[in-house]
Amino acid sequence: MSAIKEKSLADSELRYRRLFEAAQDGILILDAKTGAIKDVNPFLEKLLGYTEDEFISKKLWEVGAFKDIKASKNAFLALQKNEYIRYKDLPLRAKNGQLIQVEFVSNVYKEGHEKVIQCNIRDITERKQVQDALLKSEAVLREQSVRDGLTGLFNRRYMEETLRREINRAARKNYTLGVMMLDIDHFKTINDSFGHKAGDLVLREFSKMISRNIREDDIACRYGGDEFIIVLPDTSLQITCERAEQILSLTKQLQMHIEGEQVGGITASIGVSFFPDNGITKADILRTVDMALFCAKNNGRDRVILSDRQV
């Protein structure tokens, strides 16, 4: 080899070495046949906390950061065959125990007469934190869009969408479904006597009581004003009515202090409609349960009335 070519090769190797050592991504060079680590750059040593000696001559899956990666040995075998592997989101365990999210890209190329594998490892922890925060924010916004701001129960739009879905599911699976419509008795009097803040307090406490006394699968919503609806999937008529009577009893036990004055003796009226006996569509169920509630209020309040409409 001429002196010029030797110098050119030496210059090229020097440039590569400088880039290798200055890179702001981790780089590992593996023996393509054995998986043994031949070289590691300073950035990766610092990122994972392992020394050069703890990397060199070990197999990729023998280094602590990669030991828990079930696919590391299999990925190496796949890489030998496919010559390219990429993990967009891979957790590596640093020597101090910290979990670091990385993007892992490997390529096979020739170095002289031998094949080597270059693994580029980019720290994406900050990017992942931003993505997770964004997903959490989106989840919060989605939750807020289906919740009533005052009571925390589901809102009317969500209830109507859910009721339609639950009726369709009940029809497919041949099971029954109960629906209650609840109304706080003489709520206007509370507002007129104590003000809207007091009315809001009553609505919140009533909603908390409902939330504490429904199953995980039940759907409780504020339907509007002081009206509420509870959808009880896969529930018998007897259980639905028993639950309604329980809510009546618990409502009368509510005790609140409004402007220093204890307020109790609140009651509610409840209408009950049942799928499929009292309706087979969302519109049917809402109409019959509303009629049952109307009857409960007209017959003295503080009672449960079951719809008598048959389909």
Secondary structure, DSSP 8 states (H G I E B T S, - for coil): --HHHHHHHHHHHHHHHHHHHH-SSEEEEEETTT-BEEEE-HHHHHHH---HHHHTTSBGGGSHHHHT-TTHHHHHHHHHHHSEEEEEEEEEE-TTS-EEEEEEEEEEEEETTEEEEEEEEEE-HHHHHHHHHHHHHHHHHHHHHTB-TTT-SB-HHHHHHHHHHHHHHHHHHT--EEEEEEEETTHHHHHHHH-HHHHHHHHHHHHHHHHHTS-TT-EEEEEETTEEEEEEET--HHHHHHHHHHHHHHHHT--EEETTEEE----EEEEEEEETTT-SSHHHHHHHHHHHHHHHHHTTSSSEEE-----
